[in-house]
Amino acid sequence: MNRIAATRAFVEAMGGLGNYYTKQYLGGNRDVIGVLTAEEGNLLRARSLARDHGWWSCVIRAMQGLRQLYGHTGRDSEWSRLVDEIVPDFVESSTEGPLPGREQEWNLFTQDRVHLARKARRLAEAERLQKLRIDWSRHRAGPIVRKAPKEWDDAERDTVRSLATSLHEFAQIQREQGSARCVDAYREALSLAENIQDSSGAAICALNLGHAYLDLKGLRDLTIAEHWYGRSLELHPKQDVLGRGKCLNQLGAVSFERFEEARQAKQPPEECLAHLSKAAKCSRQALEMFPPDAMEDLAVVHNQLGNISARGRQLETALHHYGESTRYKERQGDRFGAGQTRFNAAAALAFAGRFADARDWAQAALRDFQACENADQELLLTLKLLERIESALRGTSPPS
């Protein structure tokens, strides 16, 4: 075997490994992270060799494995660097569309660019790129979806899956922009996932429909949100403890919101406490299910347990959870998320009358938001909180 053939065999083997373990991970098998960690060096080497030789599909397959590894372990800055390096390999600079002959690879690669834009809160950029993906996917899937699903072959189901994934991602961006229109894209993606019997994809769509009905003012309905979180829990396979943990944490979030509504409506204390207890139970179950390297999910559940503990007047427990959430956010390089958690801690401390400590947390939150793009609203809220804290420390009323 000559040197080029041997190199190609290695690159193909590593690309196959990256592709296989990506499917395993997305199917709920999080144990593959251990294998991907062990193979990281080989995947990076295969990526480099594939670029050198113009084996573009192999570049993407190696990147798929690295995507799951870096995403799971919160290594966002490293992943961003890898993506930025290969933009010229797949993207026509004047149109942002694919280079000739690299359309399939462009579609997968653009998905990575969209994810990074969302992480950086560059939502207009993310939306623009995602619209390109949807247009491309709809064009390919059009003749297929006009046939009955039972007539689709494996390749056609993969094409439909690509469209469903693109629609789901677009819905995510719309939801992050506060648009109720996200529900339409989520429902279309869910329908397509069900048509190809993709239970994992359907579970993710259901989970995010729950987010929409929990978080968006124009849609907010806790009963509907709870329905979709429960549906997502049913769809996740038993072995997908991470996915099921996310659902449980969100069911806890619904109970926490019910507690807040009951408290504000001055409902009987026992009713309020029942909601808060259920929220704590669900979130603790989720925390026990999350693996130690699932940093993003651990950050979320610790923040929620901080909020729950603070409302239950367990301030030291709340501060422990806020500290853990901040630690996980910082390990991911997520200054915006760290700022949100620090803001929550500052508000809890201020409510408890510990204004000096509250000021420290609020000032740290302010520094986080100042380091982020598109955080104007959070900056304003933090400045207002600091104003109230400073007034309390001076023993004066804040200006109206």
N, C-alpha and C positions, 0 to 999 in steps of 0.2 A: 504494500500500500504506500503510495507516494505521500509526501508531506501535506499537500493540499487536501487529499482525500482523508487523511487522518485528522486534519484540523476540522474538516467539514463533519466528520463523524462525531467528533467531540462536541462541536457546536450544536449539531442536531440532537444529540443525546441530552445535553443540558437544556435545550429548548423544550424537548419533550418532557423532561422532568418538571420544568417550570410550568408548562401547560397542564400537566397531570395534577400537580399539587395545587394549582390554582383552582381547578375544578373541585378537588377534594375540599379545599378550604371553603369555597363558596357553597358547597353542599353541606357544610356544617361540621366538617372534621378539622377542628382547630389544632389537633395534635401534630399536623404536618408542619407547623411552625418550627418544631425542633429539627426536622429534616432540612427545611429551607435555611435555617440558621447554619447548619453544618455545611451546606452547599453554597453559601453566599459567595465565597471566593471564586468558585467554579462558575457560578452564574455571571458574575461580573466579568470574568475572563472570557466566557463565551460571548457575552454582549460585545466586548471590545473586538474580538476576532471577527464576529459577524459583521460589524460595521466596517472593519478593514477590507473585507472581501465583498461587501455589498449583498450580503445574505439577509435581506430586510425582514423576512418573516421570522427568521431565527432571532433577530434583535428583539422583536416584540415578544416572542415566547419566553426568552430569558427575562425580559423586563416584567412579564406577568408574575413570575415567581418572586422577583424582588419587590414588586408592588405589594403583594400580600404580606411579605416579611416586614417591610418598612412601615406599612400602614398599621399592622397589628402591634408593632413594638414602638410606634410613635416617633419614628426617625424621619420626620417630615422634611427637614432641611436637606438631608442626604438624598432623599427621593426627588426633591425639587431640582437639585443639581443634575441628577441623571436625566431627568426629563428635558431640562433646558438644553443639555448638550446635544440632543438628537433632533431638535426641532427642524434644522435644515435638511435632515435625512428624509423627512416625510411631508413637509408642508411647503406649498407654493406660497411664497411670501406676499405676493400681491393680492391673492384671493383668500388665503388661509385654507384653501381646499387642498386636495391630495396631489402629490406629484404623480405624473403618469405611471401606471403600472404598480402603484403602491397604495391603492385605494383601501384595501382591507386593513392594511397595517395603519394607515392614516386614521381610520375610524377608531381603532383601539387606542392609538396614541393620543388622539384628540380627547378621548375620554379622560386620560390622565391629566391633560392640560386643564380640562374643565374642573376636575377634582381639586387641582392646586389653586385655580382661580377662586373657587368657592372657599377653600380653606383661608385664603388671604382676604376674603370678603370683597373680591373684585367681581361682584355679581353681574354687572353689565357685560363684562368680558366673558364670564362663564355662560351667560344666556346667549350671547352672539355665537360662540363656538358650538354650543349645544344645538342651536337651530340648524347649523350646518350638518351636524350628525343626523338629526331627525330627517331633514330633507333627503340626505343620502340613503338612510335606512328605509324611508317610505318608498322611494323610487325602486329599491330592490325588492321590497316585500309586497308591493302593490298587486302583482299578478297572483301571488301566493294566497293572500288573505281573501281573495275573491273566490277561492275554492273552499270546500268543506275541510275542516281541520283533520278529519280522518284520512284525507287523501294526501296529506303532507308527508314527504320523505324526511330523512334525518337532516339533509342539507337545508331543506326548506324550513324545518323547525328551527334550525340555527339562525336562519335569516330573520324569522319572526322574533326569536329571542333577542337578536340585536336591536330590532325596533322597540321591543318592550323595554329593554335596558335604556335606550335613548330617551324614550318617553318618561320613564321613571326619573332619570337624571334631570330632565327638563322640569318636571314637577317639583323636584327638590329645590331647584333654583327659584322657581316661582314662589314656593312656600317661604323660602328665606327672604324673599322680597315682600312678603306679606300679602300675596295675591291669592284670593279664594279660587281663582281659576286652576290652581294646582290640582284640585280634586278631579277635574276632567282628565288630565293626563295620567294621574294615578289610576283612575278607574280603567282607562284604556289599557294601560300597562298591565294591570291586574288581570283583565280579561284575556289578553294575549298570553300571559304566563299560565293561566288556567287552561287555555286551549292547547298548549304544548306540554301540559302536565308538569310544569316547573314549580313544584311546591315551595322550594326555597325562594324563588323570585316572587311568587305570590305572597309569601310570608312577609317579605320586605316591603312590598307594596301596601299590604294591610297595616303593617306597623306605622308606615309614614302617613297613611290616611288617618290613623289615630292621632299622630302629631298634628295634622292639619286641624282636626276638630277640637284638639286640646288648646292649641296655641294661637290660632288666627281669630281675631275679633269678629270678623264677619261670618265665621262658621261655628264658633265655639259652642259645643254641645257635649257635655261630659258623658252622657249616656252613649252617644254615637262613638265618641273616642274610646270608651271602655269596650264597646262591641268590637271595634277594629283591633284593639290590642289583644283581646281575647281570641279573635279569629287568627291573628298572627301567631299567638302561642300554640293554637291547635295545629297550624300548618308547619311549624318548626319540628323537625324530627327530634326524637328523644335525645339522640347523641349530640345535638347542637346545643350544648349548655350555654354557650355565649349568646346565641340568638334568643333562647328561651329566657335567659337572664335579663336581656334588654326588655322583653315584653313584661316581665314581672316588675322591673323597675318603673316602667311606664304605667302599669296598673297602680303602682304605688303613687305615682305622680297624680293620677286621677283622684285617688283617695285624699291626697294632700289638698288638692284644689277643692274637693267637697268639704274638707275641714275648714278651709279659708272662707268658703261661702257660708257655711253654717255659723262660723264665728262672727262674721260680719252681720249676719241676719239675727244674731243674738239667740240662736237656738239653744236648747238645754245643754249644759256641760257634758252630760253623758253621751249625747249624740255627737258633739264635736270630738270628744275623746275617742269614740269608736272609729271615726274616720281617720284620726291621726294614728291610732294604733294599727289600723289596717295598712296605712301608708308605710309605717315603720316596718311592719312584718314583711311586706312585699319587697321593700328595698333591701332589707337585711338578707332575704333569700337570694336576691339578685347578687349582692356583694359576695355571698358564699359561692355562687356559681361562676363568677368571673375568674379566669386564670390570672396569675400574677403579672403576665406581660401584656394584658389587654388594657393598656394605660388610658386610652380615651374613655372606655366604658367605666373603668374604675374612678376616673376623675368625675364623671357624671353622677355616679351613684353616691360617691362620698359628698359631693355638693348637695345632693338631695337629702341625704341623711343629716347633713349639717342644718339644712332648713327645717327638717322635721324635729330634730333635737332642740333647736332654738325655740320653736313654737311650743315644745313641751317643757320649756324652762330648764333644760339640761344644757346649760351654756358651755360648760367645759367639754362635754361630749361633742357639742356642735363645733367648737373650735378645733377639736381633734380632727373631725371629718373635713372641715374647711381646709385645715392644713394639709391633709392627705390629698385632697382634690387639687389644691394649688401645686403641690409637689409633682403630681402626675402631669398636670398641664404644663408646667415648666420643663419637664423632661421631654415633652413633645415640641417644645418651642412655641407653645400656644399662649402668647401674651394676652390676647383678647379673653380667652377662657379663664386664665388666671385672674384677670381683672374682674370678671364677673363674680368669681368665687370670693375674691377679697371684698368686693362691694357687699355681697351678702353677709359676710362676717362682720363688716363694719356696721351695717344696719342692725344686725342682731345685738352687737355690743352697745350701740347707741340706745336701742330699745331697753336694754337692761341697765342703762345708766352708767356704763363704763366708758365714759366719753374719751378719756386719754387713749385707751386701747383702741377705741373705735377710730380715732383720728389716725393712728398709725396704719391701720388696715386700709382706711379710705385713701390716705396719701399714696400707699403702695398701689392701690387700684388705679388711682389717677395716673401714676407713672406708666402702668401697663397700657392704659387706653391711649395715652399720649404717644406711645410707640407703635400704635396700630393705625392702619388706614380705615377710613369709613367708620369711625367710632365716635362721631360727634354727639349722638344722643347719649351714649354712655358717659362721655366726658361731662356733659351738662348735668346729668343726674348725679354724678359723683361730686361735682362742684357744689350742687345744692345740698347734698348730704354733708359735705365738709362745712358748709356755711351753718347748718343747723348744729353740728357738733361744736364748732367754735363758739357759737352763741351760747350753747349750754355750758361750755367751760368758762365763759365770761359771766355767766349768770344773767344774760340778756336774751330777749326774744329776737329771732332772726327776722330780717326785713321781709315784708310780704311780697 
